[in-house]
Amino acid sequence: MTAEPESKPEEAGKGKPSGKGGLRETVTLIVSGVVVALLLQAFVFPTFRIPSESMENTLREGDRVVVNKLHGETERGDVVVFEGWPGGDTIKRVIAVGGDTVKCCDAQKRITVNGVPLDETAYLHPDDFASGDTFEKVVPEGRLWVMGDHRSASGDSRSHEEMEGEGTISEDDVIGRAFAIYWPLSRVGVLSTPEIFTKPEIITGAGRGELR
């Protein structure tokens, strides 16, 4: 039987990562993770600070939200961040989309979309009302009618009717949909679409022309 030669000291050490190599790999992974996180925040999930009370009580001044820039088609009920009005980026709730008829108000002082009255108790500020202004608009295709949840404290589509689109905003100006509050910790939560906006009558426009 032939004995196998013993490994030379320098050969025995081959393949074993040195302490410096392991540290380098760890630092590289951390840096890569930070870069990926920053890229995601910049291009996919940017964050925004709520600057005013116009979206209370859904969003309070000082809240920080995460926005999804890959949200797809904007839908009724979405809370969106958009650009296009003077004063920088703005956050409001989409009440009506292209082709919808939005009106204020019916006999019960409710906003209607395609003839269907909105029960806004799930998000409207509890001390507020649907709107102090009366209006009736057919939203142009490719545009959105947006309003704050604290109607008496919100500069929204109603107060920009003299601008292009008669108060509506372009879908192309939407930066993304706000889908979660991440700060402060006591306010962490998901922003979901109110059930009222999923009614088939609103989506199909079957309520148009009905008296309510």
C-alpha positions in Angstrom: 0.0 0.0 0.0 1.3 3.4 -1.0 1.0 6.1 1.6 -0.5 9.4 0.4 1.9 12.3 0.6 1.1 14.8 3.4 -0.2 18.2 2.2 2.3 21.0 2.3 1.5 23.7 4.8 0.8 26.3 2.0 -1.5 23.7 0.2 -3.4 22.9 3.3 -4.4 26.5 3.6 -5.7 26.8 0.1 -9.5 27.3 -0.3 -10.0 28.7 3.2 -11.2 32.3 3.2 -9.0 34.6 5.1 -10.4 36.9 7.8 -9.9 39.9 5.5 -11.7 38.1 2.6 -14.7 37.3 4.7 -14.9 40.9 6.0 -14.7 42.2 2.4 -17.5 39.9 1.3 -19.7 41.1 4.2 -19.1 44.7 3.5 -19.8 44.2 -0.2 -23.1 42.5 0.6 -24.1 45.3 2.9 -23.2 48.0 0.4 -25.0 46.1 -2.3 -28.1 45.9 -0.2 -28.1 49.6 0.6 -27.6 50.5 -3.0 -30.6 48.2 -4.0 -32.7 49.7 -1.3 -31.9 53.2 -2.4 -32.6 52.4 -6.0 -36.0 50.9 -5.1 -36.9 53.9 -3.0 -35.9 56.3 -5.7 -37.4 54.5 -8.7 -40.1 52.1 -7.4 -41.1 52.9 -3.8 -40.4 56.5 -3.0 -41.5 58.0 0.3 -43.4 61.2 1.0 -44.2 63.3 4.1 -47.7 64.6 4.5 -47.4 68.4 4.7 -51.0 69.4 5.7 -54.3 68.4 7.1 -56.1 68.1 3.7 -56.2 64.2 3.9 -57.2 63.8 7.5 -58.2 61.6 9.1 -56.8 59.1 6.6 -53.4 60.8 6.6 -52.3 63.3 9.2 -49.8 66.1 8.9 -46.4 64.6 9.5 -47.3 61.1 8.4 -44.9 59.4 6.0 -46.2 57.2 3.3 -44.7 54.7 0.8 -45.8 55.1 -2.8 -45.9 52.4 -5.5 -44.8 53.8 -8.8 -45.6 50.5 -10.5 -49.2 50.5 -9.3 -50.7 50.1 -12.8 -54.0 51.7 -13.8 -55.2 54.4 -11.4 -58.6 53.5 -10.0 -61.4 55.3 -8.1 -60.7 55.4 -4.4 -56.9 55.3 -4.8 -54.8 57.8 -2.8 -52.3 59.1 -5.3 -49.3 61.4 -5.3 -49.1 63.6 -8.4 -47.5 66.6 -9.9 -49.0 69.3 -12.1 -50.4 71.9 -9.7 -48.3 74.8 -8.4 -46.7 74.1 -5.1 -45.0 70.8 -5.8 -46.1 67.2 -5.4 -49.7 66.7 -4.1 -51.6 63.8 -2.5 -55.3 63.4 -2.9 -58.0 60.7 -3.3 -59.2 59.8 -6.8 -63.0 60.2 -6.8 -63.7 59.8 -10.5 -61.8 58.6 -13.6 -62.0 59.3 -17.3 -65.6 59.0 -18.7 -67.2 59.3 -15.2 -69.8 62.0 -14.3 -69.1 63.3 -10.9 -71.6 65.6 -9.2 -72.2 67.4 -5.9 -74.6 67.0 -4.5 -77.7 64.9 -4.3 -80.7 65.6 -2.0 -78.8 64.0 0.9 -75.7 66.1 0.3 -73.7 63.2 -1.1 -71.3 63.3 -4.0 -72.4 61.0 -6.9 -70.3 59.2 -9.5 -72.3 58.0 -12.5 -75.5 58.6 -10.6 -74.4 56.4 -7.6 -74.2 58.3 -4.3 -71.0 57.8 -2.3 -71.1 56.7 1.3 -67.8 58.4 2.3 -68.0 57.7 6.0 -65.0 55.3 5.8 -62.6 58.0 4.9 -64.2 61.5 5.1 -63.1 63.6 8.0 -65.8 63.1 10.7 -66.3 66.8 11.3 -66.6 67.6 7.6 -69.1 67.2 4.7 -69.0 66.1 1.1 -68.4 69.5 -0.4 -69.3 73.1 0.2 -69.1 73.7 -3.6 -71.6 72.4 -6.1 -70.3 71.0 -9.4 -71.1 68.5 -12.1 -68.3 67.3 -14.4 -67.8 64.7 -17.1 -64.2 63.7 -16.5 -62.2 63.7 -19.8 -60.6 60.4 -20.8 -57.1 60.1 -19.5 -57.8 62.5 -16.6 -58.9 62.2 -12.9 -61.1 64.1 -10.5 -59.3 64.2 -7.1 -60.4 65.5 -3.6 -58.9 65.6 -0.2 -60.6 63.6 2.7 -60.8 66.8 4.8 -62.9 68.7 2.2 -63.1 72.1 3.9 -59.3 72.1 4.3 -58.3 70.8 0.9 -57.3 72.6 -2.3 -58.3 70.0 -4.9 -60.0 69.6 -8.2 -62.8 72.0 -7.0 -60.4 74.8 -6.5 -58.5 74.3 -9.8 -61.4 74.4 -12.3 -59.9 77.4 -14.1 -56.9 75.4 -15.0 -56.4 72.9 -17.9 -58.8 70.0 -17.6 -61.3 72.1 -15.5 -59.9 70.8 -12.2 -59.0 67.3 -13.3 -55.4 66.1 -13.4 -53.7 64.0 -16.1 -53.1 60.3 -15.4 -49.6 60.9 -16.7 -48.9 63.3 -13.8 -49.6 60.5 -11.3 -46.3 59.6 -9.6 -47.8 56.6 -7.8 -50.3 55.2 -5.4 -49.8 55.6 -1.7 -50.3 52.2 -0.2 -48.9 52.3 3.4 -48.1 54.6 6.3 -44.7 53.7 7.7 -44.1 56.5 10.2 -44.8 57.3 13.0 -44.9 53.7 14.3 -48.2 54.3 16.1 -49.8 55.0 12.7 -48.3 52.2 10.6 -50.9 50.7 8.3 -52.0 49.8 4.8 -54.1 52.2 2.7 -56.9 50.1 1.1 -59.5 51.1 -1.5 -62.9 51.9 0.1 -65.5 49.3 -0.8 -67.9 51.9 -2.1 -65.7 52.4 -5.2 -66.0 48.8 -6.2 -69.7 48.9 -6.7 -70.6 47.6 -10.2 -73.0 50.5 -10.8 -70.2 53.0 -10.5 -67.8 50.9 -12.7 -70.3 50.4 -15.5 -72.1 53.7 -15.2 -75.4 52.0 -14.7 -76.5 54.6 -12.3 -76.4 57.5 -14.8 -79.6 59.4 -15.0 -81.2 57.9 -11.9 -82.9 60.2 -9.3 -81.8 59.6 -5.8 
